[in-house]
Amino acid sequence: MKIDDLLRKNNIRVTKNRKIILDKIIENNDPISAEEILEKFKKEKINMDLSTIYRNLNTLEEVNLLLKNTNTDGISYFQLNSTDHKHFISCISCGKKFIIENCPIHDIEKEIENETGFIIKGHSFEFTGICPECQKKLYK
């Protein structure tokens, strides 16, 4: 689906900034922060400030086009709200984040919808632990 159509389908005005931000999120494939988007824009000589990126990300998240996941480090990561979205496992020692390819929540969502009558439009989920490298250092 084209980005213009994706925005219209979600009843949101098509703007140049929204299109290039959404394009960057789709292109990245993994969850991405506003700061990472800004860095990519700088490399590509796209002139946009961080507050504009945040404002548009929040708008896209409000209409459920994006999922926002705030990591334990306080950084929010955004991704397209689709069935192939991804979650993190973050190391509480070094702060590295790793992508979990499959969403373990979809079956639980169906149960919750059946139980409550809600139509679930998204969820936020994060695992934390200690990565293998930190385990070697901490548990010698």
C-alpha positions in Angstrom: 0.0 0.0 0.0 1.3 3.5 -0.9 2.0 5.8 2.0 -0.6 8.4 0.8 -3.2 5.6 0.9 -2.1 4.4 4.3 -2.5 7.9 5.7 -5.9 8.5 4.0 -7.1 5.0 5.2 -6.4 6.2 8.7 -8.3 9.5 8.2 -5.2 11.6 8.6 -4.1 14.5 6.3 -1.3 13.6 3.9 1.6 16.0 4.5 5.2 15.9 3.2 6.6 15.5 6.7 4.3 12.6 7.5 5.1 10.9 4.3 8.9 11.0 4.7 8.8 10.0 8.4 6.5 7.1 7.6 8.7 6.1 4.7 11.7 6.1 7.0 9.9 3.9 9.5 8.8 1.4 6.9 12.3 1.4 5.3 14.0 0.8 8.6 11.9 -2.4 9.2 12.8 -2.5 12.9 11.5 -0.2 15.6 13.2 3.2 15.4 13.4 6.2 17.7 12.8 9.9 16.8 16.5 10.5 17.3 17.5 7.7 14.9 15.1 9.1 12.3 16.7 12.6 12.8 20.2 11.0 12.2 19.0 9.3 9.0 17.5 12.6 7.8 20.8 14.5 8.5 22.7 11.9 6.4 20.2 12.3 3.6 20.3 16.2 3.9 16.6 16.2 4.8 15.9 19.4 6.9 13.6 18.6 9.8 13.9 19.3 13.5 13.4 16.8 16.3 10.2 18.5 17.6 8.6 18.1 14.1 9.5 14.5 14.0 8.1 13.9 17.5 4.9 15.8 16.8 4.2 13.7 13.6 5.1 10.4 15.3 2.7 11.2 18.1 0.0 12.1 15.7 0.5 8.9 13.7 0.5 6.9 16.9 -2.8 8.6 18.1 -4.6 7.2 15.0 -3.1 3.8 15.6 -1.0 3.9 12.4 2.2 3.5 14.5 2.9 1.5 17.7 5.0 3.2 20.3 7.1 1.2 22.8 8.9 3.1 25.5 12.0 1.1 26.4 13.3 0.8 30.0 15.9 3.5 29.1 13.0 6.0 28.5 13.5 6.1 24.7 10.3 5.6 22.6 10.6 3.4 19.6 8.1 3.5 16.8 7.0 1.0 14.2 4.2 0.4 11.8 1.1 -1.1 13.4 0.8 -4.3 11.5 0.6 -8.0 12.2 4.4 -8.3 11.7 5.4 -5.7 14.3 8.3 -6.5 16.6 9.1 -6.4 20.3 12.3 -6.0 22.2 14.3 -7.7 24.8 16.6 -5.2 26.6 19.6 -5.9 28.7 19.3 -4.2 32.1 23.0 -4.2 32.5 24.4 -2.7 29.2 21.2 -1.3 27.7 21.5 -3.1 24.4 18.2 -4.0 22.8 17.5 -7.0 20.7 14.5 -7.6 18.4 12.1 -10.5 19.0 10.9 -11.4 15.5 7.6 -13.0 16.5 5.0 -11.3 18.6 4.0 -13.6 21.4 0.9 -11.6 22.2 -1.5 -12.2 19.2 -3.1 -15.3 20.7 -3.6 -13.6 24.0 -5.2 -10.6 22.2 -7.9 -12.8 20.7 -8.7 -14.2 24.1 -8.9 -10.7 25.7 -11.1 -9.5 22.8 -13.5 -12.5 23.3 -13.5 -12.0 27.1 -14.0 -8.2 27.1 -15.7 -7.4 23.8 -13.0 -4.9 23.0 -11.4 -4.6 19.6 -7.7 -4.4 20.3 -5.9 -1.9 18.1 -2.4 -2.3 19.5 -0.3 -3.3 22.5 3.0 -2.5 24.1 5.2 -5.2 25.4 8.9 -5.5 26.4 11.1 -8.1 28.0 14.1 -7.2 30.1 16.9 -9.4 31.2 20.7 -9.8 31.1 22.3 -10.5 27.7 24.8 -13.3 27.2 27.8 -10.9 27.1 26.8 -9.2 30.5 26.2 -12.6 32.0 29.8 -13.6 31.3 31.0 -10.4 33.0 28.6 -10.6 36.0 28.5 -14.3 36.7 32.1 -15.4 36.3 
